[in-house]
Amino acid sequence: MPRSDHSSDSSSNASYDSDEDYRLAQKEWNESLEELQQLALVLLLPWVGKYFGRKCSYWLYDRYTRVGLGKSFFMGEKPLAWSFFSR
């Protein structure tokens, strides 16, 4: 009888070890995903900001060359409703 108790203890220890290994592996996986997300933010966010900043500046410069820096630059060349009907 003591042998059966000993075998059940070893199987429970093996199960505990595998559960602990799984938790450790899951923790490391989550940490590596967080590092990848931070890396993506550090690399992609400035690039996206630069891209959209340039698009916006080109659009504003083109608008400035067409209408000048007056009321029409800020308010629009035509009323908003008129631009929908002219398309």
PyMOL Python script that loads the backbone (N, CA, C, O; Angstrom):
from pymol import cmd

cmd.read_pdbstr("""\
ATOM      1  N   MET A   1       0.786  -1.199   0.000  1.00  0.00           N
ATOM      2  CA  MET A   1       0.000   0.000   0.000  1.00  0.00           C
ATOM      3  C   MET A   1       0.833   1.271   0.000  1.00  0.00           C
ATOM      4  O   MET A   1       0.449   2.233  -0.666  1.00  0.00           O
ATOM      5  N   PRO A   2       1.916   1.325   0.687  1.00  0.00           N
ATOM      6  CA  PRO A   2       2.683   2.564   0.656  1.00  0.00           C
ATOM      7  C   PRO A   2       3.187   2.893  -0.736  1.00  0.00           C
ATOM      8  O   PRO A   2       3.402   4.063  -1.054  1.00  0.00           O
ATOM      9  N   ARG A   3       3.379   1.879  -1.571  1.00  0.00           N
ATOM     10  CA  ARG A   3       3.840   2.166  -2.931  1.00  0.00           C
ATOM     11  C   ARG A   3       2.800   2.940  -3.729  1.00  0.00           C
ATOM     12  O   ARG A   3       3.152   3.839  -4.492  1.00  0.00           O
ATOM     13  N   SER A   4       1.531   2.606  -3.563  1.00  0.00           N
ATOM     14  CA  SER A   4       0.498   3.337  -4.303  1.00  0.00           C
ATOM     15  C   SER A   4       0.438   4.794  -3.845  1.00  0.00           C
ATOM     16  O   SER A   4       0.192   5.682  -4.662  1.00  0.00           O
ATOM     17  N   ASP A   5       0.654   5.053  -2.575  1.00  0.00           N
ATOM     18  CA  ASP A   5       0.677   6.427  -2.086  1.00  0.00           C
ATOM     19  C   ASP A   5       1.871   7.174  -2.667  1.00  0.00           C
ATOM     20  O   ASP A   5       1.776   8.349  -3.023  1.00  0.00           O
ATOM     21  N   HIS A   6       2.984   6.476  -2.754  1.00  0.00           N
ATOM     22  CA  HIS A   6       4.190   7.103  -3.288  1.00  0.00           C
ATOM     23  C   HIS A   6       4.029   7.437  -4.772  1.00  0.00           C
ATOM     24  O   HIS A   6       4.489   8.487  -5.220  1.00  0.00           O
ATOM     25  N   SER A   7       3.383   6.558  -5.536  1.00  0.00           N
ATOM     26  CA  SER A   7       3.193   6.825  -6.960  1.00  0.00           C
ATOM     27  C   SER A   7       2.227   7.976  -7.181  1.00  0.00           C
ATOM     28  O   SER A   7       2.421   8.771  -8.101  1.00  0.00           O
ATOM     29  N   SER A   8       1.198   8.082  -6.365  1.00  0.00           N
ATOM     30  CA  SER A   8       0.273   9.205  -6.514  1.00  0.00           C
ATOM     31  C   SER A   8       0.963  10.517  -6.144  1.00  0.00           C
ATOM     32  O   SER A   8       0.666  11.551  -6.743  1.00  0.00           O
ATOM     33  N   ASP A   9       1.872  10.500  -5.177  1.00  0.00           N
ATOM     34  CA  ASP A   9       2.609  11.713  -4.822  1.00  0.00           C
ATOM     35  C   ASP A   9       3.520  12.154  -5.954  1.00  0.00           C
ATOM     36  O   ASP A   9       3.632  13.347  -6.236  1.00  0.00           O
ATOM     37  N   SER A  10       4.166  11.205  -6.599  1.00  0.00           N
ATOM     38  CA  SER A  10       5.064  11.578  -7.690  1.00  0.00           C
ATOM     39  C   SER A  10       4.286  12.117  -8.888  1.00  0.00           C
ATOM     40  O   SER A  10       4.746  13.032  -9.571  1.00  0.00           O
ATOM     41  N   SER A  11       3.112  11.551  -9.138  1.00  0.00           N
ATOM     42  CA  SER A  11       2.318  12.074 -10.254  1.00  0.00           C
ATOM     43  C   SER A  11       1.783  13.461  -9.934  1.00  0.00           C
ATOM     44  O   SER A  11       1.700  14.306 -10.825  1.00  0.00           O
ATOM     45  N   SER A  12       1.420  13.712  -8.685  1.00  0.00           N
ATOM     46  CA  SER A  12       0.952  15.055  -8.332  1.00  0.00           C
ATOM     47  C   SER A  12       2.103  16.048  -8.386  1.00  0.00           C
ATOM     48  O   SER A  12       1.894  17.205  -8.751  1.00  0.00           O
ATOM     49  N   ASN A  13       3.318  15.624  -8.029  1.00  0.00           N
ATOM     50  CA  ASN A  13       4.483  16.503  -8.138  1.00  0.00           C
ATOM     51  C   ASN A  13       4.798  16.799  -9.596  1.00  0.00           C
ATOM     52  O   ASN A  13       5.158  17.927  -9.933  1.00  0.00           O
ATOM     53  N   ALA A  14       4.669  15.810 -10.460  1.00  0.00           N
ATOM     54  CA  ALA A  14       4.911  16.019 -11.885  1.00  0.00           C
ATOM     55  C   ALA A  14       3.868  16.969 -12.467  1.00  0.00           C
ATOM     56  O   ALA A  14       4.179  17.820 -13.301  1.00  0.00           O
ATOM     57  N   SER A  15       2.625  16.808 -12.013  1.00  0.00           N
ATOM     58  CA  SER A  15       1.567  17.695 -12.473  1.00  0.00           C
ATOM     59  C   SER A  15       1.830  19.122 -11.992  1.00  0.00           C
ATOM     60  O   SER A  15       1.627  20.077 -12.743  1.00  0.00           O
ATOM     61  N   TYR A  16       2.270  19.268 -10.773  1.00  0.00           N
ATOM     62  CA  TYR A  16       2.580  20.590 -10.228  1.00  0.00           C
ATOM     63  C   TYR A  16       3.716  21.237 -10.998  1.00  0.00           C
ATOM     64  O   TYR A  16       3.662  22.426 -11.312  1.00  0.00           O
ATOM     65  N   ASP A  17       4.747  20.457 -11.303  1.00  0.00           N
ATOM     66  CA  ASP A  17       5.874  20.987 -12.055  1.00  0.00           C
ATOM     67  C   ASP A  17       5.448  21.436 -13.448  1.00  0.00           C
ATOM     68  O   ASP A  17       5.865  22.494 -13.921  1.00  0.00           O
ATOM     69  N   SER A  18       4.615  20.626 -14.105  1.00  0.00           N
ATOM     70  CA  SER A  18       4.196  21.009 -15.451  1.00  0.00           C
ATOM     71  C   SER A  18       3.295  22.248 -15.408  1.00  0.00           C
ATOM     72  O   SER A  18       3.373  23.099 -16.294  1.00  0.00           O
ATOM     73  N   ASP A  19       2.436  22.355 -14.377  1.00  0.00           N
ATOM     74  CA  ASP A  19       1.612  23.557 -14.232  1.00  0.00           C
ATOM     75  C   ASP A  19       2.479  24.781 -13.978  1.00  0.00           C
ATOM     76  O   ASP A  19       2.238  25.849 -14.540  1.00  0.00           O
ATOM     77  N   GLU A  20       3.482  24.623 -13.134  1.00  0.00           N
ATOM     78  CA  GLU A  20       4.384  25.734 -12.838  1.00  0.00           C
ATOM     79  C   GLU A  20       5.180  26.124 -14.080  1.00  0.00           C
ATOM     80  O   GLU A  20       5.388  27.310 -14.338  1.00  0.00           O
ATOM     81  N   ASP A  21       5.628  25.124 -14.855  1.00  0.00           N
ATOM     82  CA  ASP A  21       6.340  25.408 -16.099  1.00  0.00           C
ATOM     83  C   ASP A  21       5.434  26.137 -17.093  1.00  0.00           C
ATOM     84  O   ASP A  21       5.867  27.062 -17.781  1.00  0.00           O
ATOM     85  N   TYR A  22       4.179  25.711 -17.158  1.00  0.00           N
ATOM     86  CA  TYR A  22       3.225  26.348 -18.062  1.00  0.00           C
ATOM     87  C   TYR A  22       3.010  27.808 -17.674  1.00  0.00           C
ATOM     88  O   TYR A  22       3.008  28.689 -18.534  1.00  0.00           O
ATOM     89  N   ARG A  23       2.830  28.064 -16.374  1.00  0.00           N
ATOM     90  CA  ARG A  23       2.636  29.436 -15.913  1.00  0.00           C
ATOM     91  C   ARG A  23       3.860  30.296 -16.193  1.00  0.00           C
ATOM     92  O   ARG A  23       3.733  31.457 -16.582  1.00  0.00           O
ATOM     93  N   LEU A  24       5.034  29.732 -15.996  1.00  0.00           N
ATOM     94  CA  LEU A  24       6.268  30.469 -16.263  1.00  0.00           C
ATOM     95  C   LEU A  24       6.407  30.778 -17.755  1.00  0.00           C
ATOM     96  O   LEU A  24       6.773  31.892 -18.131  1.00  0.00           O
ATOM     97  N   ALA A  25       6.117  29.793 -18.596  1.00  0.00           N
ATOM     98  CA  ALA A  25       6.185  30.000 -20.046  1.00  0.00           C
ATOM     99  C   ALA A  25       5.156  31.035 -20.504  1.00  0.00           C
ATOM    100  O   ALA A  25       5.442  31.864 -21.368  1.00  0.00           O
ATOM    101  N   GLN A  26       3.955  30.982 -19.917  1.00  0.00           N
ATOM    102  CA  GLN A  26       2.910  31.946 -20.270  1.00  0.00           C
ATOM    103  C   GLN A  26       3.317  33.356 -19.848  1.00  0.00           C
ATOM    104  O   GLN A  26       3.078  34.317 -20.579  1.00  0.00           O
ATOM    105  N   LYS A  27       3.930  33.481 -18.676  1.00  0.00           N
ATOM    106  CA  LYS A  27       4.387  34.782 -18.199  1.00  0.00           C
ATOM    107  C   LYS A  27       5.463  35.346 -19.118  1.00  0.00           C
ATOM    108  O   LYS A  27       5.429  36.527 -19.463  1.00  0.00           O
ATOM    109  N   GLU A  28       6.412  34.515 -19.515  1.00  0.00           N
ATOM    110  CA  GLU A  28       7.465  34.968 -20.427  1.00  0.00           C
ATOM    111  C   GLU A  28       6.894  35.357 -21.786  1.00  0.00           C
ATOM    112  O   GLU A  28       7.339  36.330 -22.395  1.00  0.00           O
ATOM    113  N   TRP A  29       5.909  34.597 -22.259  1.00  0.00           N
ATOM    114  CA  TRP A  29       5.268  34.907 -23.537  1.00  0.00           C
ATOM    115  C   TRP A  29       4.567  36.268 -23.473  1.00  0.00           C
ATOM    116  O   TRP A  29       4.689  37.076 -24.394  1.00  0.00           O
ATOM    117  N   ASN A  30       3.840  36.517 -22.391  1.00  0.00           N
ATOM    118  CA  ASN A  30       3.156  37.801 -22.233  1.00  0.00           C
ATOM    119  C   ASN A  30       4.158  38.955 -22.152  1.00  0.00           C
ATOM    120  O   ASN A  30       3.922  40.022 -22.719  1.00  0.00           O
ATOM    121  N   GLU A  31       5.261  38.747 -21.457  1.00  0.00           N
ATOM    122  CA  GLU A  31       6.283  39.787 -21.376  1.00  0.00           C
ATOM    123  C   GLU A  31       6.897  40.080 -22.742  1.00  0.00           C
ATOM    124  O   GLU A  31       7.148  41.236 -23.080  1.00  0.00           O
ATOM    125  N   SER A  32       7.138  39.034 -23.521  1.00  0.00           N
ATOM    126  CA  SER A  32       7.713  39.261 -24.851  1.00  0.00           C
ATOM    127  C   SER A  32       6.713  39.957 -25.771  1.00  0.00           C
ATOM    128  O   SER A  32       7.111  40.764 -26.612  1.00  0.00           O
ATOM    129  N   LEU A  33       5.423  39.657 -25.626  1.00  0.00           N
ATOM    130  CA  LEU A  33       4.413  40.373 -26.418  1.00  0.00           C
ATOM    131  C   LEU A  33       4.364  41.848 -26.040  1.00  0.00           C
ATOM    132  O   LEU A  33       4.225  42.705 -26.912  1.00  0.00           O
ATOM    133  N   GLU A  34       4.476  42.148 -24.760  1.00  0.00           N
ATOM    134  CA  GLU A  34       4.497  43.543 -24.332  1.00  0.00           C
ATOM    135  C   GLU A  34       5.716  44.263 -24.899  1.00  0.00           C
ATOM    136  O   GLU A  34       5.617  45.419 -25.310  1.00  0.00           O
ATOM    137  N   GLU A  35       6.854  43.596 -24.925  1.00  0.00           N
ATOM    138  CA  GLU A  35       8.056  44.207 -25.494  1.00  0.00           C
ATOM    139  C   GLU A  35       7.887  44.478 -26.985  1.00  0.00           C
ATOM    140  O   GLU A  35       8.323  45.516 -27.483  1.00  0.00           O
ATOM    141  N   LEU A  36       7.254  43.548 -27.696  1.00  0.00           N
ATOM    142  CA  LEU A  36       7.007  43.763 -29.127  1.00  0.00           C
ATOM    143  C   LEU A  36       6.048  44.922 -29.361  1.00  0.00           C
ATOM    144  O   LEU A  36       6.224  45.700 -30.299  1.00  0.00           O
ATOM    145  N   GLN A  37       5.033  45.036 -28.507  1.00  0.00           N
ATOM    146  CA  GLN A  37       4.099  46.158 -28.642  1.00  0.00           C
ATOM    147  C   GLN A  37       4.805  47.482 -28.400  1.00  0.00           C
ATOM    148  O   GLN A  37       4.567  48.456 -29.115  1.00  0.00           O
ATOM    149  N   GLN A  38       5.667  47.522 -27.401  1.00  0.00           N
ATOM    150  CA  GLN A  38       6.405  48.756 -27.128  1.00  0.00           C
ATOM    151  C   GLN A  38       7.351  49.086 -28.273  1.00  0.00           C
ATOM    152  O   GLN A  38       7.500  50.249 -28.647  1.00  0.00           O
ATOM    153  N   LEU A  39       7.986  48.070 -28.824  1.00  0.00           N
ATOM    154  CA  LEU A  39       8.885  48.287 -29.951  1.00  0.00           C
ATOM    155  C   LEU A  39       8.114  48.820 -31.163  1.00  0.00           C
ATOM    156  O   LEU A  39       8.575  49.725 -31.857  1.00  0.00           O
ATOM    157  N   ALA A  40       6.946  48.249 -31.400  1.00  0.00           N
ATOM    158  CA  ALA A  40       6.126  48.721 -32.524  1.00  0.00           C
ATOM    159  C   ALA A  40       5.709  50.168 -32.309  1.00  0.00           C
ATOM    160  O   ALA A  40       5.715  50.959 -33.252  1.00  0.00           O
ATOM    161  N   LEU A  41       5.349  50.524 -31.081  1.00  0.00           N
ATOM    162  CA  LEU A  41       4.966  51.906 -30.812  1.00  0.00           C
ATOM    163  C   LEU A  41       6.141  52.852 -30.997  1.00  0.00           C
ATOM    164  O   LEU A  41       5.982  53.948 -31.533  1.00  0.00           O
ATOM    165  N   VAL A  42       7.316  52.432 -30.555  1.00  0.00           N
ATOM    166  CA  VAL A  42       8.487  53.295 -30.667  1.00  0.00           C
ATOM    167  C   VAL A  42       8.882  53.489 -32.129  1.00  0.00           C
ATOM    168  O   VAL A  42       9.333  54.569 -32.509  1.00  0.00           O
ATOM    169  N   LEU A  43       8.718  52.469 -32.937  1.00  0.00           N
ATOM    170  CA  LEU A  43       9.111  52.566 -34.346  1.00  0.00           C
ATOM    171  C   LEU A  43       8.005  53.107 -35.239  1.00  0.00           C
ATOM    172  O   LEU A  43       8.264  53.951 -36.097  1.00  0.00           O
ATOM    173  N   LEU A  44       6.787  52.638 -35.053  1.00  0.00           N
ATOM    174  CA  LEU A  44       5.704  52.991 -35.971  1.00  0.00           C
ATOM    175  C   LEU A  44       5.063  54.340 -35.668  1.00  0.00           C
ATOM    176  O   LEU A  44       4.707  55.072 -36.592  1.00  0.00           O
ATOM    177  N   LEU A  45       4.914  54.675 -34.412  1.00  0.00           N
ATOM    178  CA  LEU A  45       4.220  55.915 -34.078  1.00  0.00           C
ATOM    179  C   LEU A  45       4.923  57.152 -34.643  1.00  0.00           C
ATOM    180  O   LEU A  45       4.248  58.006 -35.219  1.00  0.00           O
ATOM    181  N   PRO A  46       6.226  57.286 -34.507  1.00  0.00           N
ATOM    182  CA  PRO A  46       6.869  58.456 -35.134  1.00  0.00           C
ATOM    183  C   PRO A  46       6.770  58.436 -36.656  1.00  0.00           C
ATOM    184  O   PRO A  46       6.617  59.489 -37.273  1.00  0.00           O
ATOM    185  N   TRP A  47       6.853  57.267 -37.266  1.00  0.00           N
ATOM    186  CA  TRP A  47       6.774  57.184 -38.722  1.00  0.00           C
ATOM    187  C   TRP A  47       5.386  57.587 -39.198  1.00  0.00           C
ATOM    188  O   TRP A  47       5.259  58.322 -40.177  1.00  0.00           O
ATOM    189  N   VAL A  48       4.348  57.118 -38.521  1.00  0.00           N
ATOM    190  CA  VAL A  48       2.977  57.461 -38.905  1.00  0.00           C
ATOM    191  C   VAL A  48       2.735  58.950 -38.690  1.00  0.00           C
ATOM    192  O   VAL A  48       2.103  59.604 -39.519  1.00  0.00           O
ATOM    193  N   GLY A  49       3.238  59.491 -37.574  1.00  0.00           N
ATOM    194  CA  GLY A  49       3.099  60.922 -37.321  1.00  0.00           C
ATOM    195  C   GLY A  49       3.801  61.764 -38.364  1.00  0.00           C
ATOM    196  O   GLY A  49       3.288  62.800 -38.787  1.00  0.00           O
ATOM    197  N   LYS A  50       4.968  61.321 -38.775  1.00  0.00           N
ATOM    198  CA  LYS A  50       5.719  62.033 -39.814  1.00  0.00           C
ATOM    199  C   LYS A  50       4.955  61.995 -41.139  1.00  0.00           C
ATOM    200  O   LYS A  50       4.870  63.004 -41.839  1.00  0.00           O
ATOM    201  N   TYR A  51       4.403  60.833 -41.480  1.00  0.00           N
ATOM    202  CA  TYR A  51       3.664  60.673 -42.736  1.00  0.00           C
ATOM    203  C   TYR A  51       2.441  61.595 -42.771  1.00  0.00           C
ATOM    204  O   TYR A  51       2.253  62.349 -43.725  1.00  0.00           O
ATOM    205  N   PHE A  52       1.613  61.527 -41.722  1.00  0.00           N
ATOM    206  CA  PHE A  52       0.404  62.344 -41.717  1.00  0.00           C
ATOM    207  C   PHE A  52       0.720  63.822 -41.536  1.00  0.00           C
ATOM    208  O   PHE A  52      -0.021  64.674 -42.027  1.00  0.00           O
ATOM    209  N   GLY A  53       1.802  64.140 -40.841  1.00  0.00           N
ATOM    210  CA  GLY A  53       2.210  65.537 -40.718  1.00  0.00           C
ATOM    211  C   GLY A  53       2.594  66.118 -42.062  1.00  0.00           C
ATOM    212  O   GLY A  53       2.243  67.255 -42.380  1.00  0.00           O
ATOM    213  N   ARG A  54       3.312  65.343 -42.848  1.00  0.00           N
ATOM    214  CA  ARG A  54       3.694  65.829 -44.180  1.00  0.00           C
ATOM    215  C   ARG A  54       2.480  65.942 -45.091  1.00  0.00           C
ATOM    216  O   ARG A  54       2.360  66.905 -45.848  1.00  0.00           O
ATOM    217  N   LYS A  55       1.573  64.962 -45.023  1.00  0.00           N
ATOM    218  CA  LYS A  55       0.353  65.050 -45.837  1.00  0.00           C
ATOM    219  C   LYS A  55      -0.427  66.313 -45.501  1.00  0.00           C
ATOM    220  O   LYS A  55      -0.899  67.022 -46.390  1.00  0.00           O
ATOM    221  N   CYS A  56      -0.553  66.580 -44.225  1.00  0.00           N
ATOM    222  CA  CYS A  56      -1.305  67.756 -43.789  1.00  0.00           C
ATOM    223  C   CYS A  56      -0.596  69.040 -44.215  1.00  0.00           C
ATOM    224  O   CYS A  56      -1.245  69.986 -44.661  1.00  0.00           O
ATOM    225  N   SER A  57       0.723  69.079 -44.082  1.00  0.00           N
ATOM    226  CA  SER A  57       1.437  70.297 -44.457  1.00  0.00           C
ATOM    227  C   SER A  57       1.378  70.534 -45.966  1.00  0.00           C
ATOM    228  O   SER A  57       1.264  71.682 -46.396  1.00  0.00           O
ATOM    229  N   TYR A  58       1.453  69.487 -46.774  1.00  0.00           N
ATOM    230  CA  TYR A  58       1.326  69.654 -48.231  1.00  0.00           C
ATOM    231  C   TYR A  58      -0.064  70.156 -48.590  1.00  0.00           C
ATOM    232  O   TYR A  58      -0.219  71.022 -49.451  1.00  0.00           O
ATOM    233  N   TRP A  59      -1.076  69.605 -47.922  1.00  0.00           N
ATOM    234  CA  TRP A  59      -2.452  70.021 -48.179  1.00  0.00           C
ATOM    235  C   TRP A  59      -2.637  71.489 -47.802  1.00  0.00           C
ATOM    236  O   TRP A  59      -3.249  72.253 -48.549  1.00  0.00           O
ATOM    237  N   LEU A  60      -2.103  71.887 -46.630  1.00  0.00           N
ATOM    238  CA  LEU A  60      -2.238  73.277 -46.195  1.00  0.00           C
ATOM    239  C   LEU A  60      -1.460  74.229 -47.105  1.00  0.00           C
ATOM    240  O   LEU A  60      -1.943  75.319 -47.412  1.00  0.00           O
ATOM    241  N   TYR A  61      -0.273  73.834 -47.533  1.00  0.00           N
ATOM    242  CA  TYR A  61       0.507  74.702 -48.422  1.00  0.00           C
ATOM    243  C   TYR A  61      -0.199  74.860 -49.770  1.00  0.00           C
ATOM    244  O   TYR A  61      -0.224  75.955 -50.333  1.00  0.00           O
ATOM    245  N   ASP A  62      -0.767  73.781 -50.285  1.00  0.00           N
ATOM    246  CA  ASP A  62      -1.507  73.863 -51.543  1.00  0.00           C
ATOM    247  C   ASP A  62      -2.709  74.778 -51.389  1.00  0.00           C
ATOM    248  O   ASP A  62      -3.002  75.572 -52.283  1.00  0.00           O
ATOM    249  N   ARG A  63      -3.395  74.676 -50.289  1.00  0.00           N
ATOM    250  CA  ARG A  63      -4.546  75.545 -50.030  1.00  0.00           C
ATOM    251  C   ARG A  63      -4.091  77.003 -49.921  1.00  0.00           C
ATOM    252  O   ARG A  63      -4.757  77.902 -50.435  1.00  0.00           O
ATOM    253  N   TYR A  64      -2.968  77.234 -49.261  1.00  0.00           N
ATOM    254  CA  TYR A  64      -2.434  78.591 -49.123  1.00  0.00           C
ATOM    255  C   TYR A  64      -2.078  79.187 -50.486  1.00  0.00           C
ATOM    256  O   TYR A  64      -2.335  80.364 -50.741  1.00  0.00           O
ATOM    257  N   THR A  65      -1.479  78.362 -51.367  1.00  0.00           N
ATOM    258  CA  THR A  65      -1.115  78.879 -52.689  1.00  0.00           C
ATOM    259  C   THR A  65      -2.344  79.145 -53.551  1.00  0.00           C
ATOM    260  O   THR A  65      -2.314  80.026 -54.410  1.00  0.00           O
ATOM    261  N   ARG A  66      -3.430  78.390 -53.333  1.00  0.00           N
ATOM    262  CA  ARG A  66      -4.644  78.601 -54.118  1.00  0.00           C
ATOM    263  C   ARG A  66      -5.467  79.779 -53.636  1.00  0.00           C
ATOM    264  O   ARG A  66      -5.907  80.586 -54.455  1.00  0.00           O
ATOM    265  N   VAL A  67      -5.693  79.909 -52.329  1.00  0.00           N
ATOM    266  CA  VAL A  67      -6.614  80.925 -51.823  1.00  0.00           C
ATOM    267  C   VAL A  67      -5.945  82.018 -51.022  1.00  0.00           C
ATOM    268  O   VAL A  67      -6.579  83.040 -50.758  1.00  0.00           O
ATOM    269  N   GLY A  68      -4.709  81.858 -50.626  1.00  0.00           N
ATOM    270  CA  GLY A  68      -4.048  82.871 -49.811  1.00  0.00           C
ATOM    271  C   GLY A  68      -4.425  82.722 -48.353  1.00  0.00           C
ATOM    272  O   GLY A  68      -5.197  81.840 -47.976  1.00  0.00           O
ATOM    273  N   LEU A  69      -3.866  83.599 -47.543  1.00  0.00           N
ATOM    274  CA  LEU A  69      -4.088  83.497 -46.105  1.00  0.00           C
ATOM    275  C   LEU A  69      -5.121  84.537 -45.687  1.00  0.00           C
ATOM    276  O   LEU A  69      -4.788  85.580 -45.125  1.00  0.00           O
ATOM    277  N   GLY A  70      -6.357  84.234 -45.969  1.00  0.00           N
ATOM    278  CA  GLY A  70      -7.454  85.135 -45.627  1.00  0.00           C
ATOM    279  C   GLY A  70      -8.586  84.351 -44.997  1.00  0.00           C
ATOM    280  O   GLY A  70      -8.403  83.241 -44.497  1.00  0.00           O
ATOM    281  N   LYS A  71      -9.755  84.955 -45.035  1.00  0.00           N
ATOM    282  CA  LYS A  71     -10.937  84.329 -44.457  1.00  0.00           C
ATOM    283  C   LYS A  71     -11.285  83.025 -45.185  1.00  0.00           C
ATOM    284  O   LYS A  71     -11.723  82.057 -44.563  1.00  0.00           O
ATOM    285  N   SER A  72     -11.089  83.011 -46.493  1.00  0.00           N
ATOM    286  CA  SER A  72     -11.435  81.816 -47.256  1.00  0.00           C
ATOM    287  C   SER A  72     -10.505  80.642 -46.954  1.00  0.00           C
ATOM    288  O   SER A  72     -10.878  79.486 -47.156  1.00  0.00           O
ATOM    289  N   PHE A  73      -9.287  80.936 -46.468  1.00  0.00           N
ATOM    290  CA  PHE A  73      -8.374  79.850 -46.092  1.00  0.00           C
ATOM    291  C   PHE A  73      -8.944  79.042 -44.930  1.00  0.00           C
ATOM    292  O   PHE A  73      -8.857  77.814 -44.913  1.00  0.00           O
ATOM    293  N   PHE A  74      -9.528  79.744 -43.963  1.00  0.00           N
ATOM    294  CA  PHE A  74     -10.039  79.083 -42.770  1.00  0.00           C
ATOM    295  C   PHE A  74     -11.489  78.645 -42.907  1.00  0.00           C
ATOM    296  O   PHE A  74     -11.874  77.596 -42.389  1.00  0.00           O
ATOM    297  N   MET A  75     -12.294  79.440 -43.597  1.00  0.00           N
ATOM    298  CA  MET A  75     -13.725  79.166 -43.685  1.00  0.00           C
ATOM    299  C   MET A  75     -14.096  78.341 -44.916  1.00  0.00           C
ATOM    300  O   MET A  75     -15.166  77.733 -44.936  1.00  0.00           O
ATOM    301  N   GLY A  76     -13.275  78.303 -45.906  1.00  0.00           N
ATOM    302  CA  GLY A  76     -13.582  77.563 -47.116  1.00  0.00           C
ATOM    303  C   GLY A  76     -13.817  78.496 -48.285  1.00  0.00           C
ATOM    304  O   GLY A  76     -14.170  79.663 -48.117  1.00  0.00           O
ATOM    305  N   GLU A  77     -13.612  77.948 -49.481  1.00  0.00           N
ATOM    306  CA  GLU A  77     -13.786  78.760 -50.681  1.00  0.00           C
ATOM    307  C   GLU A  77     -15.259  78.970 -51.002  1.00  0.00           C
ATOM    308  O   GLU A  77     -15.666  80.054 -51.420  1.00  0.00           O
ATOM    309  N   LYS A  78     -16.060  77.913 -50.800  1.00  0.00           N
ATOM    310  CA  LYS A  78     -17.490  77.961 -51.078  1.00  0.00           C
ATOM    311  C   LYS A  78     -18.223  77.534 -49.816  1.00  0.00           C
ATOM    312  O   LYS A  78     -17.630  76.939 -48.916  1.00  0.00           O
ATOM    313  N   PRO A  79     -19.511  77.837 -49.753  1.00  0.00           N
ATOM    314  CA  PRO A  79     -20.286  77.274 -48.642  1.00  0.00           C
ATOM    315  C   PRO A  79     -20.260  75.747 -48.717  1.00  0.00           C
ATOM    316  O   PRO A  79     -20.184  75.167 -49.800  1.00  0.00           O
ATOM    317  N   LEU A  80     -20.322  75.122 -47.570  1.00  0.00           N
ATOM    318  CA  LEU A  80     -20.193  73.668 -47.500  1.00  0.00           C
ATOM    319  C   LEU A  80     -21.286  72.960 -48.298  1.00  0.00           C
ATOM    320  O   LEU A  80     -21.008  71.969 -48.973  1.00  0.00           O
ATOM    321  N   ALA A  81     -22.509  73.445 -48.232  1.00  0.00           N
ATOM    322  CA  ALA A  81     -23.608  72.802 -48.955  1.00  0.00           C
ATOM    323  C   ALA A  81     -23.396  72.897 -50.464  1.00  0.00           C
ATOM    324  O   ALA A  81     -23.736  71.967 -51.195  1.00  0.00           O
ATOM    325  N   TRP A  82     -22.840  74.007 -50.936  1.00  0.00           N
ATOM    326  CA  TRP A  82     -22.603  74.176 -52.360  1.00  0.00           C
ATOM    327  C   TRP A  82     -21.590  73.164 -52.879  1.00  0.00           C
ATOM    328  O   TRP A  82     -21.733  72.688 -54.005  1.00  0.00           O
ATOM    329  N   SER A  83     -20.576  72.822 -52.098  1.00  0.00           N
ATOM    330  CA  SER A  83     -19.553  71.879 -52.561  1.00  0.00           C
ATOM    331  C   SER A  83     -20.137  70.476 -52.711  1.00  0.00           C
ATOM    332  O   SER A  83     -19.642  69.702 -53.531  1.00  0.00           O
ATOM    333  N   PHE A  84     -21.173  70.122 -51.948  1.00  0.00           N
ATOM    334  CA  PHE A  84     -21.779  68.809 -52.100  1.00  0.00           C
ATOM    335  C   PHE A  84     -22.593  68.717 -53.393  1.00  0.00           C
ATOM    336  O   PHE A  84     -22.629  67.662 -54.026  1.00  0.00           O
ATOM    337  N   PHE A  85     -23.241  69.808 -53.787  1.00  0.00           N
ATOM    338  CA  PHE A  85     -24.053  69.788 -54.997  1.00  0.00           C
ATOM    339  C   PHE A  85     -23.238  69.902 -56.260  1.00  0.00           C
ATOM    340  O   PHE A  85     -23.705  69.500 -57.326  1.00  0.00           O
ATOM    341  N   SER A  86     -22.026  70.440 -56.178  1.00  0.00           N
ATOM    342  CA  SER A  86     -21.236  70.658 -57.381  1.00  0.00           C
ATOM    343  C   SER A  86     -20.509  69.394 -57.830  1.00  0.00           C
ATOM    344  O   SER A  86     -19.903  69.405 -58.902  1.00  0.00           O
ATOM    345  N   ARG A  87     -20.541  68.330 -57.077  1.00  0.00           N
ATOM    346  CA  ARG A  87     -19.838  67.105 -57.454  1.00  0.00           C
ATOM    347  C   ARG A  87     -20.563  66.319 -58.462  1.00  0.00           C
ATOM    348  O   ARG A  87     -20.091  65.261 -58.877  1.00  0.00           O
TER     349      ARG A  87
END
""", "prot")
cmd.dss("prot")
cmd.show_as("cartoon", "prot")
cmd.util.cbc("prot")
cmd.orient("prot")
